Amino acid sequence: MAGIIHWNNLVIQTKGAELTFLGNKNDENILWSKQTDHWNRTAPHLFPIVGRLVGDSYSFNGKHYPLSQHGFARDREFEVVEQTEASLRLRLVSDAQSLAVYPFSFVFEVVYTLSDSGITIRCETHNTGQETLYYSVGGHPAFQLDEALENYYLEFDHAIQLEREDLAGSYFSGETSYYGVSNHLNLSNELFEKDAFVLKNPHFKSVSLKHHHDGRTIVRLACENWTAVGFWTKEGAPFLCIEPWWGWADHADASGNLEEKAGIRSLGPGETERLEYSIETGECSH
């Protein structure tokens, strides 16, 4: 049965191990509070895929499996297996329900660790089976916007080539759009007319959401080894998602074979991979 964990300045749902409250120094929630109909999630974990598969399905070892966008972890109940003053660990274990759509034995854990400036979120994937495990993982936190999207911008830790991967519907077309070289990106609804703004193989380690009026930092998200970053919102929605990914949606011409999927990761029997990112809380105005 789903539960709610109040832990330090965080609130976490056991369903999906989803963070729903992350307080700043003024105890204001920097996450979207999900008070509208725009989107029914706050900060889901994406596993065992990121994005959407062509036909919402894939093949493995000659068998066809259905699997919906972003995988199933976000809708499954996690068990709290460790809780201290500084860290919280939640666990999802493969079972008959998961094996019906994903034929791998695994343990997937989400570990929240407090830091001086916010939290670190680590996703640990353990291959408990006898064959190679193929997977992707990612985060999808939505941060509260109190004003129109155009009043905010993204600032990267250094100037980068802003070349987004173009989407055709839910899938990558293979084309890109170039926005020049800069350490910032002004936000607007036009950026998201074709869904997410995705940068693959990002050459930066952190990105901050800032306010144009006074340069105030709302949040800073940092990661050492992400393979893609997605930015997403919906027109008129009071949030912006900053999404660290290790994997991404299918290309429109994908073969459908899981082991051939672009961006897929693999783990041998008995192996574990730990992937993490940090969220540093800034200043809210609400």
C-alpha positions as a Markdown table, in Angstrom:
| # | Residue | x | y | z |
|---|---|---|---|---|
| 1 | Met | 0.0 | 0.0 | 0.0 |
| 2 | Ala | 1.3 | 3.4 | -1.0 |
| 3 | Gly | 2.8 | 5.6 | 1.7 |
| 4 | Ile | 4.2 | 9.0 | 2.3 |
| 5 | Ile | 7.6 | 9.6 | 3.9 |
| 6 | His | 8.3 | 12.9 | 5.6 |
| 7 | Trp | 12.1 | 13.0 | 6.0 |
| 8 | Asn | 14.0 | 16.2 | 6.9 |
| 9 | Asn | 12.9 | 18.8 | 4.3 |
| 10 | Leu | 11.7 | 16.2 | 1.8 |
| 11 | Val | 8.4 | 14.4 | 1.2 |
| 12 | Ile | 8.7 | 11.1 | -0.8 |
| 13 | Gln | 5.9 | 8.8 | -2.0 |
| 14 | Thr | 6.7 | 5.1 | -1.8 |
| 15 | Lys | 4.8 | 4.7 | -5.1 |
| 16 | Gly | 7.6 | 5.3 | -7.6 |
| 17 | Ala | 9.9 | 6.4 | -4.9 |
| 18 | Glu | 8.8 | 9.8 | -6.1 |
| 19 | Leu | 10.0 | 13.1 | -4.5 |
| 20 | Thr | 7.1 | 15.5 | -4.1 |
| 21 | Phe | 8.5 | 18.2 | -1.8 |
| 22 | Leu | 12.0 | 19.6 | -1.6 |
| 23 | Gly | 12.3 | 22.6 | 0.6 |
| 24 | Asn | 14.8 | 25.5 | 0.0 |
| 25 | Lys | 16.3 | 27.5 | 2.9 |
| 26 | Asn | 13.0 | 29.2 | 3.5 |
| 27 | Asp | 11.1 | 25.8 | 3.5 |
| 28 | Glu | 9.4 | 26.6 | 0.3 |
| 29 | Asn | 8.9 | 23.7 | -2.1 |
| 30 | Ile | 11.0 | 24.2 | -5.3 |
| 31 | Leu | 9.1 | 21.3 | -7.0 |
| 32 | Trp | 5.9 | 21.7 | -8.8 |
| 33 | Ser | 3.0 | 21.0 | -6.4 |
| 34 | Lys | 0.8 | 19.2 | -9.0 |
| 35 | Gln | -2.2 | 21.4 | -8.3 |
| 36 | Thr | -3.4 | 21.7 | -11.9 |
| 37 | Asp | -4.3 | 19.3 | -14.7 |
| 38 | His | -1.2 | 19.9 | -16.8 |
| 39 | Trp | 0.7 | 16.8 | -15.6 |
| 40 | Asn | -0.1 | 14.2 | -13.0 |
| 41 | Arg | 3.5 | 13.6 | -11.7 |
| 42 | Thr | 6.2 | 15.6 | -9.9 |
| 43 | Ala | 9.6 | 13.9 | -10.1 |
| 44 | Pro | 9.2 | 10.3 | -11.4 |
| 45 | His | 12.1 | 7.9 | -11.9 |
| 46 | Leu | 12.5 | 6.5 | -15.4 |
| 47 | Phe | 13.3 | 2.8 | -15.6 |
| 48 | Pro | 13.9 | 0.5 | -17.4 |
| 49 | Ile | 13.6 | 2.8 | -20.4 |
| 50 | Val | 13.7 | 6.5 | -21.0 |
| 51 | Gly | 11.3 | 8.0 | -23.4 |
| 52 | Arg | 9.0 | 6.1 | -25.8 |
| 53 | Leu | 9.6 | 3.0 | -27.8 |
| 54 | Val | 8.2 | 2.7 | -31.4 |
| 55 | Gly | 4.9 | 1.1 | -31.0 |
| 56 | Asp | 5.3 | 1.1 | -27.2 |
| 57 | Ser | 7.0 | -2.3 | -27.6 |
| 58 | Tyr | 10.3 | -4.0 | -28.2 |
| 59 | Ser | 11.8 | -7.4 | -29.0 |
| 60 | Phe | 14.3 | -9.5 | -27.1 |
| 61 | Asn | 15.5 | -13.0 | -27.8 |
| 62 | Gly | 12.8 | -13.4 | -30.5 |
| 63 | Lys | 9.9 | -12.4 | -28.2 |
| 64 | His | 7.8 | -9.3 | -28.3 |
| 65 | Tyr | 7.0 | -7.2 | -25.2 |
| 66 | Pro | 4.8 | -4.2 | -24.5 |
| 67 | Leu | 6.4 | -1.4 | -22.5 |
| 68 | Ser | 4.9 | 2.1 | -22.1 |
| 69 | Gln | 6.7 | 5.4 | -22.1 |
| 70 | His | 9.4 | 5.8 | -19.5 |
| 71 | Gly | 8.9 | 2.3 | -18.2 |
| 72 | Phe | 7.1 | 1.0 | -15.1 |
| 73 | Ala | 9.1 | 2.0 | -12.1 |
| 74 | Arg | 7.3 | 5.2 | -11.7 |
| 75 | Asp | 4.0 | 3.3 | -11.1 |
| 76 | Arg | 5.3 | 0.6 | -8.8 |
| 77 | Glu | 5.4 | 0.4 | -5.0 |
| 78 | Phe | 9.0 | 0.7 | -3.6 |
| 79 | Glu | 10.0 | -0.7 | -0.2 |
| 80 | Val | 11.9 | 1.5 | 2.3 |
| 81 | Val | 15.0 | -0.6 | 3.1 |
| 82 | Glu | 17.2 | 1.9 | 4.9 |
| 83 | Gln | 16.6 | 5.3 | 6.6 |
| 84 | Thr | 19.1 | 7.3 | 8.5 |
| 85 | Glu | 19.5 | 11.0 | 9.3 |
| 86 | Ala | 21.5 | 11.5 | 6.1 |
| 87 | Ser | 20.1 | 9.0 | 3.6 |
| 88 | Leu | 17.0 | 7.1 | 2.5 |
| 89 | Arg | 17.1 | 4.0 | 0.3 |
| 90 | Leu | 14.0 | 2.6 | -1.5 |
| 91 | Arg | 14.0 | -0.7 | -3.5 |
| 92 | Leu | 12.0 | -2.3 | -6.3 |
| 93 | Val | 12.6 | -5.9 | -7.1 |
| 94 | Ser | 11.6 | -7.8 | -10.3 |
| 95 | Asp | 8.5 | -9.9 | -9.9 |
| 96 | Ala | 5.9 | -11.7 | -12.1 |
| 97 | Gln | 4.4 | -8.3 | -13.0 |
| 98 | Ser | 7.6 | -6.8 | -14.2 |
| 99 | Leu | 8.8 | -10.0 | -16.0 |
| 100 | Ala | 5.6 | -9.9 | -18.1 |
| 101 | Val | 6.9 | -6.8 | -19.8 |
| 102 | Tyr | 10.6 | -6.9 | -19.1 |
| 103 | Pro | 12.2 | -10.4 | -18.9 |
| 104 | Phe | 15.1 | -9.5 | -16.6 |
| 105 | Ser | 15.8 | -10.2 | -12.9 |
| 106 | Phe | 16.9 | -7.0 | -11.2 |
| 107 | Val | 17.0 | -4.9 | -8.1 |
| 108 | Phe | 16.4 | -1.2 | -8.7 |
| 109 | Glu | 17.1 | 1.2 | -5.8 |
| 110 | Val | 16.7 | 4.9 | -5.4 |
| 111 | Val | 18.9 | 6.5 | -2.7 |
| 112 | Tyr | 18.4 | 10.1 | -1.5 |
| 113 | Thr | 21.3 | 11.7 | 0.4 |
| 114 | Leu | 21.3 | 15.1 | 2.0 |
| 115 | Ser | 23.9 | 17.6 | 1.2 |
| 116 | Asp | 24.7 | 21.1 | 2.5 |
| 117 | Ser | 23.0 | 22.7 | -0.5 |
| 118 | Gly | 20.2 | 20.2 | -1.4 |
| 119 | Ile | 20.2 | 16.5 | -2.2 |
| 120 | Thr | 21.9 | 13.8 | -4.3 |
| 121 | Ile | 19.7 | 11.2 | -6.0 |
| 122 | Arg | 21.4 | 7.9 | -6.9 |
| 123 | Cys | 19.8 | 5.2 | -9.0 |
| 124 | Glu | 21.4 | 1.8 | -8.4 |
| 125 | Thr | 20.6 | -1.0 | -10.9 |
| 126 | His | 21.6 | -4.6 | -9.9 |
| 127 | Asn | 21.5 | -7.4 | -12.4 |
| 128 | Thr | 20.4 | -10.4 | -10.3 |
| 129 | Gly | 19.9 | -12.7 | -13.3 |
| 130 | Gln | 22.0 | -15.0 | -15.4 |
| 131 | Glu | 22.1 | -13.0 | -18.6 |
| 132 | Thr | 23.1 | -9.5 | -19.7 |
| 133 | Leu | 20.5 | -6.9 | -18.6 |
| 134 | Tyr | 19.7 | -4.0 | -20.9 |
| 135 | Tyr | 18.2 | -0.8 | -19.5 |
| 136 | Ser | 18.1 | 2.9 | -19.4 |
| 137 | Val | 17.5 | 5.2 | -16.4 |
| 138 | Gly | 16.7 | 8.8 | -15.8 |
| 139 | Gly | 15.1 | 11.5 | -13.6 |
| 140 | His | 12.2 | 13.8 | -14.4 |
| 141 | Pro | 11.9 | 16.5 | -11.7 |
| 142 | Ala | 9.6 | 19.4 | -12.4 |
| 143 | Phe | 10.4 | 22.7 | -10.8 |
| 144 | Gln | 7.9 | 25.4 | -9.9 |
| 145 | Leu | 7.5 | 28.5 | -12.0 |
| 146 | Asp | 5.6 | 31.4 | -10.4 |
| 147 | Glu | 5.6 | 33.6 | -13.5 |
| 148 | Ala | 5.5 | 33.2 | -17.3 |
| 149 | Leu | 8.1 | 30.9 | -18.8 |
| 150 | Glu | 9.7 | 33.8 | -20.7 |
| 151 | Asn | 10.8 | 35.3 | -17.4 |
| 152 | Tyr | 13.3 | 32.5 | -16.9 |
| 153 | Tyr | 16.4 | 31.2 | -18.5 |
| 154 | Leu | 18.8 | 28.3 | -18.2 |
| 155 | Glu | 22.5 | 28.9 | -17.4 |
| 156 | Phe | 25.1 | 26.3 | -18.1 |
| 157 | Asp | 28.5 | 26.0 | -16.3 |
| 158 | His | 30.2 | 27.2 | -19.5 |
| 159 | Ala | 29.5 | 28.1 | -23.1 |
| 160 | Ile | 28.3 | 25.1 | -25.2 |
| 161 | Gln | 27.0 | 24.3 | -28.6 |
| 162 | Leu | 23.2 | 24.3 | -28.3 |
| 163 | Glu | 22.2 | 21.7 | -30.8 |
| 164 | Arg | 18.9 | 20.0 | -29.9 |
| 165 | Glu | 17.8 | 16.6 | -31.2 |
| 166 | Asp | 14.6 | 17.0 | -33.2 |
| 167 | Leu | 11.6 | 15.0 | -32.4 |
| 168 | Ala | 9.0 | 13.7 | -34.8 |
| 169 | Gly | 6.1 | 13.1 | -32.5 |
| 170 | Ser | 7.5 | 11.0 | -29.6 |
| 171 | Tyr | 10.6 | 9.7 | -31.5 |
| 172 | Phe | 13.8 | 11.3 | -32.7 |
| 173 | Ser | 13.9 | 12.1 | -36.4 |
| 174 | Gly | 17.7 | 12.0 | -36.8 |
| 175 | Glu | 17.7 | 15.8 | -37.5 |
| 176 | Thr | 19.0 | 18.5 | -35.2 |
| 177 | Ser | 18.4 | 22.2 | -34.8 |
| 178 | Tyr | 21.3 | 24.6 | -33.9 |
| 179 | Tyr | 20.9 | 27.5 | -31.5 |
| 180 | Gly | 24.5 | 28.8 | -31.5 |
| 181 | Val | 27.1 | 28.8 | -28.8 |
| 182 | Ser | 26.2 | 30.2 | -25.4 |
| 183 | Asn | 26.2 | 29.6 | -21.7 |
| 184 | His | 22.5 | 30.3 | -21.4 |
| 185 | Leu | 19.2 | 29.5 | -23.1 |
| 186 | Asn | 16.2 | 31.9 | -22.9 |
| 187 | Leu | 13.0 | 29.9 | -22.2 |
| 188 | Ser | 9.9 | 30.3 | -24.3 |
| 189 | Asn | 6.8 | 28.3 | -25.3 |
| 190 | Glu | 8.2 | 28.1 | -28.9 |
| 191 | Leu | 11.1 | 26.0 | -27.6 |
| 192 | Phe | 8.6 | 23.3 | -26.6 |
| 193 | Glu | 6.2 | 23.3 | -29.5 |
| 194 | Lys | 7.6 | 20.0 | -30.6 |
| 195 | Asp | 7.8 | 18.5 | -27.1 |
| 196 | Ala | 11.1 | 18.2 | -25.2 |
| 197 | Phe | 14.3 | 20.2 | -25.8 |
| 198 | Val | 16.9 | 17.4 | -25.7 |
| 199 | Leu | 20.7 | 17.6 | -25.7 |
| 200 | Lys | 22.6 | 14.4 | -26.2 |
| 201 | Asn | 26.1 | 13.8 | -24.9 |
| 202 | Pro | 26.0 | 17.1 | -23.0 |
| 203 | His | 29.3 | 18.9 | -22.6 |
| 204 | Phe | 28.4 | 20.5 | -19.3 |
| 205 | Lys | 28.2 | 19.3 | -15.8 |
| 206 | Ser | 25.5 | 21.6 | -14.4 |
| 207 | Val | 22.6 | 23.7 | -15.4 |
| 208 | Ser | 20.7 | 26.4 | -13.4 |
| 209 | Leu | 17.2 | 27.6 | -13.7 |
| 210 | Lys | 17.3 | 31.4 | -13.2 |
| 211 | His | 15.0 | 34.4 | -13.2 |
| 212 | His | 15.6 | 37.1 | -15.8 |
| 213 | His | 14.6 | 40.0 | -13.5 |
| 214 | Asp | 17.3 | 39.6 | -10.9 |
| 215 | Gly | 19.4 | 36.6 | -11.9 |
| 216 | Arg | 18.0 | 34.7 | -8.9 |
| 217 | Thr | 18.7 | 30.9 | -9.1 |
| 218 | Ile | 15.7 | 28.8 | -8.6 |
| 219 | Val | 17.5 | 25.5 | -8.7 |
| 220 | Arg | 20.8 | 24.0 | -9.9 |
| 221 | Leu | 21.1 | 20.5 | -11.2 |
| 222 | Ala | 24.5 | 18.8 | -11.6 |
| 223 | Cys | 25.7 | 15.5 | -13.0 |
| 224 | Glu | 29.2 | 14.2 | -13.9 |
| 225 | Asn | 28.2 | 11.6 | -16.6 |
| 226 | Trp | 24.7 | 12.0 | -18.0 |
| 227 | Thr | 24.4 | 10.9 | -21.6 |
| 228 | Ala | 21.5 | 13.2 | -22.4 |
| 229 | Val | 19.5 | 16.1 | -20.8 |
| 230 | Gly | 15.9 | 16.9 | -21.5 |
| 231 | Phe | 14.0 | 20.1 | -20.8 |
| 232 | Trp | 10.3 | 20.0 | -20.9 |
| 233 | Thr | 7.1 | 21.8 | -20.1 |
| 234 | Lys | 3.6 | 22.3 | -21.5 |
| 235 | Glu | 2.1 | 25.6 | -22.7 |
| 236 | Gly | 0.8 | 27.5 | -19.8 |
| 237 | Ala | 2.1 | 25.0 | -17.2 |
| 238 | Pro | 3.7 | 26.4 | -14.1 |
| 239 | Phe | 6.8 | 24.2 | -14.2 |
| 240 | Leu | 9.9 | 23.3 | -16.1 |
| 241 | Cys | 11.4 | 19.8 | -16.0 |
| 242 | Ile | 15.2 | 19.4 | -16.0 |
| 243 | Glu | 15.8 | 15.7 | -16.8 |
| 244 | Pro | 19.1 | 13.9 | -16.4 |
| 245 | Trp | 19.1 | 10.8 | -18.6 |
| 246 | Trp | 21.2 | 7.7 | -19.3 |
| 247 | Gly | 19.3 | 6.7 | -22.4 |
| 248 | Trp | 16.6 | 8.2 | -24.6 |
| 249 | Ala | 13.5 | 7.6 | -26.7 |
| 250 | Asp | 13.7 | 5.5 | -29.9 |
| 251 | His | 14.6 | 6.9 | -33.3 |
| 252 | Ala | 11.7 | 6.8 | -35.7 |
| 253 | Asp | 13.5 | 4.0 | -37.7 |
| 254 | Ala | 14.5 | 1.9 | -34.7 |
| 255 | Ser | 14.7 | -1.8 | -35.3 |
| 256 | Gly | 12.8 | -2.6 | -32.1 |
| 257 | Asn | 15.5 | -5.0 | -30.8 |
| 258 | Leu | 16.3 | -4.0 | -27.2 |
| 259 | Glu | 20.0 | -4.8 | -27.4 |
| 260 | Glu | 20.3 | -2.6 | -30.5 |
| 261 | Lys | 18.4 | 0.4 | -29.0 |
| 262 | Ala | 20.3 | 3.7 | -29.3 |
| 263 | Gly | 21.6 | 4.8 | -25.9 |
| 264 | Ile | 20.8 | 1.5 | -24.1 |
| 265 | Arg | 23.0 | 0.4 | -21.2 |
| 266 | Ser | 24.1 | -3.1 | -20.3 |
| 267 | Leu | 25.0 | -5.0 | -17.1 |
| 268 | Gly | 26.5 | -8.5 | -16.9 |
| 269 | Pro | 25.2 | -11.1 | -14.4 |
| 270 | Gly | 25.9 | -9.9 | -10.8 |
| 271 | Glu | 27.0 | -6.4 | -11.9 |
| 272 | Thr | 25.7 | -3.1 | -10.4 |
| 273 | Glu | 25.7 | 0.4 | -11.9 |
| 274 | Arg | 25.2 | 3.5 | -9.8 |
| 275 | Leu | 24.2 | 6.7 | -11.6 |
| 276 | Glu | 23.6 | 10.0 | -9.7 |
| 277 | Tyr | 22.8 | 13.6 | -10.0 |
| 278 | Ser | 22.4 | 16.4 | -7.4 |
| 279 | Ile | 19.8 | 19.1 | -6.9 |
| 280 | Glu | 20.9 | 22.3 | -5.2 |
| 281 | Thr | 18.0 | 24.4 | -3.9 |
| 282 | Gly | 18.0 | 28.1 | -4.8 |
| 283 | Glu | 15.6 | 30.9 | -3.9 |
| 284 | Cys | 11.8 | 30.8 | -4.5 |
| 285 | Ser | 9.5 | 33.7 | -4.5 |
| 286 | His | 6.3 | 31.9 | -3.6 |
